[in-house]
């Protein structure tokens, strides 16, 4: 029973810790996709663009106002006329910004 309740006493993960862990995960996925090559390069491009955002947030330099403006700009700019690579890059940016903005609200 005590082990079950341990999560109640654990310290909450900080925003910076969250960003660092997510950045490490995204880097691992990008590296794996790059080593496979071929169509996996779309996955590589999707996850590689996330690194600067996670890195900045992990260092405590996340600007909510700028991130919100960039999120909205990207959201409005995504188009079916994009190349698959550009689409994956933009969706990756949109995803990381949305994730960080949502997590920052907690």
Secondary structure, 3 states (H helix, E strand, C coil): CHHHHHHHHCCCCCHHHHHHHHHHHHHHHHHHHHHHCCCHHHHHHHHHCCHHHHHHHHCCCCCHHHHHHHHHHHHHHCCCCCCHHHHHHHHHHHHHHHHHHHHHCC
